[in-house]
Amino acid sequence: MELTEMAGIGPARTEALRAMGIISLRDLLYTLPERYEDYSTVSSCNTNKPGNILIEGTVLQDPRLSVYHGLRKVTITVEDETGKMPVCWYNAPWIQNSVSAGQKIRLYGRLQIKNNRRTLQNPRFASNEKGLIPVYRSMKGFPAKTFRNLITEALKTVDDCCPETLPSEFRIAYRLCELNYAIRQAHFPDSYAALNLARRRLSFERVLLYLVYVSMSGTQKQNGFPMDIPEEKIKSYWQSQPFLPTKAQQAVLKEIASDLRKKTAMSRMVQGDVGCGKTAVAFGAIYLAVSAGYQCSMMAPTEILAVQHYENARKTLEPLGIRCRLLTGSTKTKDRKTILQELKGQQCDAVFGTHALISKNVEYGKLGLVITDEQHRFGVNQRSSLQMKGKKENISPHVLVMSATPIPRTLALILYGDLDLSVIDELPEGRIPVKTRIVPEHKREDMYSFLRKEIAKGKQAYIVCPLVDENEEKTELHSAKALFDSLRKHEMKGLRVGLTWGSQKPNEKDQVLHDFTEGKYDVLVSTTVIEVGVNNPNATIMVIENAERYGLSQLHQLRGRVGRGRDESWCFLFAEPSEKLNTFCSTNDGFIIAQKDMELRGPGDLIGTRQSGEPDSPFLFSDIRLLDEVTHCVSDLQHNPSMKNAMITIQKNAEAYFSEIGREIALN
């Protein structure tokens, strides 16, 4: 059966499905639910656990209608043997005629607790629903029930559309259920146990195919420029620095030096927490490459970060005889022409910049090492484009990429399967951990008072908001512009307050960030644009509005903007306490935070990765323990002779799968 042959699928709905990447019945069957609504467990009316719940009880009084600022609200109270539950609906006046006092009722909705007051908001009547009901991503032209019915019909074809892909002995060895059972249970699970079996099978196979594909094609090394790097050069670099390197920094630079000496081009990622000293290691790599007679380029995702790298390089590398230049979109035409000539004529040893480094007219005389900073902000193609600038006669420059986004090691190996991995897992001595506190709304004035006292001592502060304008989203969230105006008129009156946001004109944004770094502002109100690439050691306070809106890893990046100097620093979270935020307050270790973030939200949210052309899968990378297991499984397939036949089958499936969807990983 074809997709267009299914009942209810006309031309308009066919186009709607195509727009969502659903071309065939197989695509449809692999469009898995985003979540499930649990109608199998009834919660008591006195529950204090927020989230989606199902309650049963008796309506105590007829519905009451109230109007506030044009918003109509219907309220009732439901009672069972444990207590009472307040219930409300917004802009649903018809509820008045659907419910009456004394009626037995079954409702499913979200329990919200605010200021210790519980309310079940906008629940649905759930008289007939049972078990676990799938909820799919919203799709134009398909009401939820219509799409569920479509999936039910498609599941009749699952045996033909989705034949088994894993050898039976392999499935038994790794406790994996059959594919057709997994797909059926992923859509309409009989129980949580059955759903877990389905999750395990589908997630295991997807990660397995990717890792096997990477092992087949992603790690093929290119020819590189072998560099003459004596051990003394590494020692002399560290001796030239005004600080003692950590053992982790020394070990990673040794790994890089070892790679640079080889005939194959280095492809290495250096991953480390905020403030671990990655830049010093990168500058060490530049020093080694230039000492061996090669040029280097270092690309950053923002102009302000590129400028900071260039200014640091002038202090660190120019005294060592390395000629440094800066090339960005803001570089004046005359200066740009000079820099291009110097690069081509090898009169420039190291160039720092943004995407300008991969412009068509940029040519290098002898490019031997390319570095990209904040790797998660670049796509694979951009990294490759920079490398291609120095490729000569099938010999490629060495590649070093850096990331300050902590990722659990196994996940990093999966996402960057074509890169060797180095981790700087210790911070330099003397770095003072940032103190983190949750601030409830009623303590706001106390926090502002503390902030003013710190500014009076000459310190600076960030205040981060999730939105730019109030009308961006109908919510109580504080917007950057509204808060900026309020602070200047009231709490921060008399202080120098700046404002920046992501879609601000690049030159204006860079100017604001530069002025803040230069001390021309006391307080900088912003969106998350300051998450990466702002280094101001004098900023000692980070205030994050609506902190519950952010993932742990993003909170950690924001907190990393302070604590960069020698003074005590603070991070204040405006939010109600929660397990997530309590975890964040308890540690400054980015890898622990990344692990917890992955457990809470899944790594798709953690680092924003998605296979291009592939439908979103809530099951992919869902369990860090499973990631470890699949990694060991691939190693077993590669080295265990008894797994040879299974490996051949899985390689064929991997090649077929990825030849259809491509292998590009787009990192935001």
N, C-alpha and C positions, 0 to 999 in steps of 0.2 A: 504494500500500500504506500502511495505517495502522500506527502503532507497535504497537498491540495485536494486529495480524495476524501479527507476526513469531513464528517458532518459539521457544518457551521464555519468552515474555512473558505470564505470567498476571496475575491481579489484584494479587497481592502485589508482583511485580516492577514492574508498572505504577505502583503507588503509590510504590515506592522511587525510580523514575526521576522521577516528578513532584516528589518531595521535593528532588531535585537540580536542579529547573528544566528537566527534559527532558520536553517534552510531545509533540513531534512527531518524525518521522524527521529533519527538518532540524536540530532541536535536538541530536539524537543525533549527527549527522554533524559538528556544530560543537563537540562535546565532544572537544577535542583532547588528545593525550597530554601528561602533565606532563613526561615525559622519555623517553629511549630507552636501552635496554641494548644495548651494542655487542658482538655476537657475531661480528663480521667480522675483528677484530684480536686476535691472541693475544699476550699479554705474556710476557716471559721470567720465569723463576722468580727471577731475581736483581734484578728491578726495585725501585727505591726510590721510585716515584711513587705516593703515596697516592690512594685513590679506587677506583671500581669497575673491576675488570679481569677478563680471561678468561685462564686459564692451562691448559696441557696438560703432562702429565708422568706419571711413574711413582711409585706409592706405595712408599715405602722400607721401612715396617714396618707391622704390623697396628695398628689404632687403639688408643689408650690412653684409658681412662676414669678421670677423677679427680673428686672431690667436694670443693667448698670452700664453706662456709657454706650448705649445702643446694643449691648450684648445680652441676649435673652438666656436665662439660666433656669432649668427645671431641677428641683431637688426632691428627694425622698429619703427615707430611712428604712433600711432592711434589718430585720432582727432574726437571730437564731438562738439556740440555747446557750451560746457563749457570750452574746452581747449584741451591740448594734453597729451598723456600718452606714455612714453618710454616703449618699450617691448623688451625682449631678450629671446633667447633660447640658451642653452649650449649643445654642441655636438649633434646638430640636423641640419646638413647642408641641409637636404632635404627640410627644411622650405623655402629655397631660391626659390624653384620651386613651392611652394604652395601658395605664397602670391605675389601680385603685387600692384603697386601704383594705387590708385583710387578704390581699391576693398573694398566693404562693408564687415565688419568682426565682429564676435562675439567671445570673448575670455574669458575663465575662468582660473584664476591663482592667485598666491600669490603676493600681492603688498608689496614690501620691501622698507623701507625708511632708507637710511643710509647717514649720513652727509648732511641731507636735500635734498637728491636726490632720486626721486621716480623711481622705475622700477617694471614693471609687469614681473615676472620671470617664464619661462617655462610654459606658459599657454597652455591650451587645446582649440582646436576649438570646439565651442559649438553651432553649427547651429541648432541642433534638440532637445537638452535637454530642459526640462521644469520642473518647480516645484522643490521639494526637492528630491535629488537623494541620496540614501544610499551609504555609503562607509564602507565596512567590513574590518576586519583585514586581512592582506595578508595571503594567504594560498597556499602552494606548490601545483602546478598542477591545480590551479583554477585562470585563469585571472579574473579580477574584473567583467567584463560583464557576463562571464560564471557563476560565483557564484550568481550574481543578478538574472539571468534567473533560476537558480536552486531554489532560494528562491521563485520566482514567481510561479513555478510549485508546490513547497511544500505547499504554502499558500492555494491551492485548497483543501488540506486535513485538514485544521486547525480545522474545527468543530469536526472531528473524533479524531484527535490526541490530541487536547487540550480542553477537555470538561470544562465547567465552574466549578470553585472550591469554589467560595464564595456564600453563600446564598443571594438571591435577596434582602431581606429586609436589610441585612448587607451592600450590595453594595449601596443601595439607601441612607442609613443613612450616609455613608461616601463618597458619591458622586464619586463612582467608576464605570467606564464603564465596559461593558462585556469583558470577556477575549479574545474571538475571534476577536472582534473589536480592542482591544488593540494590539494584535499581528500583525494584518494587518497594522494598522497605525504606529506601531513601525518600520516596514520595509519600507513601502511606504506611508508616510503621505500625506494626502490631503492638509494639511495646518499646520502651527505652532500650531494652537489651537488644532487640532486633535492629533498632536504629543505630546503635553503637557498632554492631557487626557490619552494617552497610557503610557507615562512615569509615570504618577501618579499611574495608576492602577498596573503596573508591579513592580515598586519600593515599593509601599505600601504593596503589597502582600508578596514580598520576605522578607522584614524586619519583617512583621507581623508573618510569619511562623517561622522565626528564634527566635523572642522573645517569641513566644508561646512555641516553643520547649525548650528553655532555662528554661522557667517557669515550664515546665513539668519535666525536668530531670537534668538541669544544676545546680540548686541551692539546691539540696539535700545535707544537711549538714552531715559531717562525725562526728563520736564521737571524742572528743579531750581530752587533758589533762587540767582539771580545775586547775588554778593556784591561790594560795593565794597571792593577791597583795593589801596591804593596801594603802590607799590614801597617807600616809606619804612617801611611797617609790617614788611616782611620784614627790612629792615636793622636796625630798632630791636629786633626780637626777638633776632637773633643778637648784637647789641651788649649785650643784657641778660644773656647767658649767660657763665658764668665760664671758658669755654674757646673756642678758635678752631674754628669748624666746618670740616669737610673740604669739599673742592670737591664731592664727591658729595652730601653733605648739603645744601649750598646749592642744587645743581642740582635735587635732588628736591623741596625745598620750593618752588622756583620753579614746577616742573611742577604741584604741588598748587595753588598760588595761581592759576595760569592756569586750572585746572579749576574752581576755586571761583567765578571771575568769570563763567563761562558760564551760559547759560540751561538747558543740559542737565545733569543730575545727574552728578557725578563718580563713576566706578567704577574705583578705582585700587588696585593692590597695590604695596606697598613691600616689596621683598625684600632682605635683607642678612644677612651673616654675624653670628655672635655678637659683640657688642661694637662694632658699626659705628656705633651712634648712631641707630637707628631711632626710639627713644622721644623723643629730642630733636626729631626731625623731626615726629613726631606731635603733640608739645606745641606746636610752631610752627604746625601746622595749626589746633589748637584756639585759639591766640592770635589767628590771623588771622580765624577764623570768629566768635569772641566780639567782636572789635573791630568786626566788620561788623554786630553786633546779633543774633547767633544763639546758640543753645545747642548744646552738644556732649555726646555720650556715648561712653564708651570701655569696651568689654567684653573681659574677659580670661577664659581657660578655668578658672583656679583662683582661690580666694579670696586665697591668699597673694600671687599675682601682682597681683591687683586692688588689694590693700592697698599693695603696693610702688609701683604706679603712682600711687595716691592720695597717698601720702607724698611721692613725688618731685614730684608736681604742686603740692603745698602749698609746697614749697621753690622751685619754678621759676615757677609761674603765679600764685599768690596775691600775690606782690610786684608783679605786673603788673596787679593789680586784678581778677583772675578768681576768682570765688567757686566753690570746689570742694567736692564732697560724695562720700561713699562709700556704695554701696548693694549689700549682699550678703545671702545667706541668713542670716547671723549678725547682721545689723543688728537692734537691739532695736525692739520694736513702736512705742514712743513716738518714737524717732529716725526710724524709717521713715516714720511718719505726717507728721512735720515735713518730711522730705526730699521726700516726694511733693507736699506743698503748695507747697514752694519751686520744684519743677520745673514744676508747672502754672502757678504765678504768676510764672515767670521771675525768681525771686529766687536761683536757682542757675544758674550759667553752664556748668559742666562737671561731669558725674557719672561716676564710675568704679565699676565693679562686675563682677559675674559674670552668669549667666543671669537673675538677679533683675531686670536692666534690661529684660527682655522680658516680665515678668509682666503679666497682664491689667490690673491696676489702676494701672500706671505710665503717667502722661500728661505730655507735655511742652508747654510754652507755645509755644516757637518753636525746635524742633529743626532745626538746619541741617546738622550733620555728625555722622555715626556712624563709629566706629572699632572694628574688631575686631583684637585682638592674637593672635598664634600662630594664624593662620587655619587651619592644617591640623588644629587641634583642634575646629573647628566645621564643621557641615554648611552647605550653601547655604541651607537653610530658616532656620537660626538667624540668619544674616547678614541675610536678607530680613526676618525678624520685627523685628529692631532698626530696620531702615530704615522699615518700615511704621508704627512708632510716631510718626514725624514727618511722615507723608504727609498733605497737605491739598490738596483740590481738584485731584487729579491732579498735584500737585507733590511730588517726593520729596527727602529730604535727600541730601546728598552722602555717598558711601561711600568710606572708606579702610580697607584691610585690610593687616595687617603679618604677615610670616612670617620667622622666623629659621632656617627649614629651607632650606638652600641647594638649589635645584633648577636644573638646566641650563636656560638661558633658553628654548630651544625647547619643552621639556617644560612649563615654567611657562605658556607661551602656550597650549599645548594644554589643560592642566588647568584654567586660569583664563581660558578664551577670552572670557568676558564682562567681563574686567577689563583696563584698561590697566596696563602693567607699568613700574615704576621700580626700578632696582637701585642700592643703595649698595654700591659695590665697593671701598671703601678704609676702613681703620681709622684712628682718631684717632692723632696722634703720641704717642709715649711709652708706647704699649701694648706690654708685653713678651710675646713669643710663649711659649706653654706648651711646656716641654720634655717630650717623650713617649718613654718607654722600654718595651720588652718585658721582662718579668721572668719567667724560668723558675722552676719550683717550688722548685728547690734554692737560689734566691736570696731566698726569701720572708723569712727571718729578717733578712737584710741590709736589705731594704726596710723592715721594721717598725722596725729600729733607726734608720734615717734619719727615718722618720715621727715617732718619739718625740723626736728631737733638734729637729725643726721645731716640734713642739707645745710643747717647752720654751721656744722663742723666742716663744711666744704665738700661733702659727698654728693653723689648724684643717684637718681632712681629711674627705673623703667616702670611703666604701668601698661600692661598688655590687655587688650580687649579682643573678643572673638569676632566682633563686627565693626564695620566702618560707619554705616548710617543706621539710624533707628529703624528705618523702613526696609532694611535688608531682609528682615525676618520678623514676623509678628510674635514677639517674645519679650520677656522682661530683661533680656540680656543687655548689659551695658555696652553701648557703642563707643568707638574710639572718639568720634567727633563730638558726641554729646557729652562724654565725660571730660574731654579736653576743654570744652566751653564751661562746664560746671566747675571744674577745678580752678580755672583761671579767675572765675568770679567769686569763688567761695574758699574751699579748703586750701588751695595753693595760691591765693591772691598775694601778689607782691613777688612771687617767684617767677623764674624764667621757665616757661613750659613750652615744649615743642610737640609737634604732631607729625607722624608719618604712617603710611599704609602701603599695601602691596601694589595697588594700581596707580599710585602717585607717579607723576612723570619721573623717569629715572634720574635725571639731573637734579630735580628738586629733592627727591628722596636721598640721594647721595650727599647733597648739601646739608640736609637736616642731620643725617647720621654723622657727617664730618664735624658739624658744629657741636653736636652733643659730645663727641669724643674730645673736641678741643675745649670743652668746659663752658660753652656759651649757653647751654641750657642746664637747669637744675633737674628738671623732670622731663622725660620723654614718654609721651603717650603714643601707643602704636598698636597695630595688629601684630601678627606673628612674623611680620617682615624682618624683625630683629632676631629671629630664631637662630640664624646662621650669619656669620661674617661680620659681627660687630665686636671689637675688642676695646673696651674702655675700663682699665683697671681701677679708675676712680669711682665707677658705678658700683654701689654696695647694696642696693635694695632692688629687688624684683617683686612687683605686685602683679598678680594674675587674676583678672576678673573672671567669674564663672569658670573656675578651674575644673569643675566636673565635666566641662565640655571637651577637654583635651585628653588625649591618650597619655600614658605615663612617659613614654619616650619623648613626646613633644614637650611635656612639662619639664623633663630633664634637660632638653636642649635650651629651653627658655631660662631655666635656672642657671645654666652654664654661662649666661651672659654676665653674671656677677660672681664674686669670689675670685677674680682674676688678678687681684693685687695682694698686698700683704695685710689688708685690714679685714676685720670681721664683717661678714656679709649675711644678708637675710633674704629669704624668699617667702612672701606672704600669699596664701591662697584664699581668695574670697569664695567660700563654698561651705556646704554642710559636710560634716565628717562622713567618710565612707571607707570601706576596706581599701579601695584603690588609693585614695589620698593619704590614708594612714600609712600604707606601704611606702608611698613616695616620701613622706616626712621622716620615715625611719632609716633611710639609707641615702647615701650620695653615690653609690656604686651603680654606674650606668648599665652594667651587664646584668646585675640583679634586677634592676628596673625593667630592662628589655625582656628578660625572662618572664617576669610577672605580667608585663603588658601583653606578651604573646599568649599567656595562659588566659588572660581576661578577654582579649579582643581578637586574637588570631593575627598572624603576621601580615595579612593583607592590609589591615589597618596600621600595623606597626610601621611599615616602610612603603606602603603604597605601591606594591608590585602587582603586575598582572600580565599574563601572556597575551600578546596582541592577537586578536582574532579568536580568542578562546572565551566561551561563556564564563561568567563569574561562577566560582564554586566555593560555597561556604565550607566545604569539607577539606579543601586543599590546605596543607600545612597546618592542620588544626590541633596537632598535639606534638609537643617537643619530643616526647618519648618515642613517638612513632617516627619522627625524623631521624633520631639516632638509630632506630631499628632498621630503617630503609638504607641508611648509609652503610651499616655493617652488612646488610643483605647484598648490596652492590659489590662490596669487597669480596664477599663469599662467592658470588657469581663469577667474579674475575679470576679467582685463585683456586677454587675448589673444582677439581676435574669432574666430580659427579654432577656438577651443576652446568656442565657444558651445553647439553641439549636445551635446558631451560633458558640459558643465556642467549642462545641463537634465536629462539622463539621471541624472547623479550626484545632483542635488538631489532628484529624485523618489525615488531609492533611499534617500537619507539620511532624507527625511521619513517614508517608509514604515517604515524600520528603527527610528528613534527614537520614532515614535508608538507602537510596540509595547513598547519596553523602558523608555521614559522617559529623562529627561536628567539626573536627579539624580546628583551626584557626592558620595559619602559619604566624608569625610576623617576618619580616626581622630585 
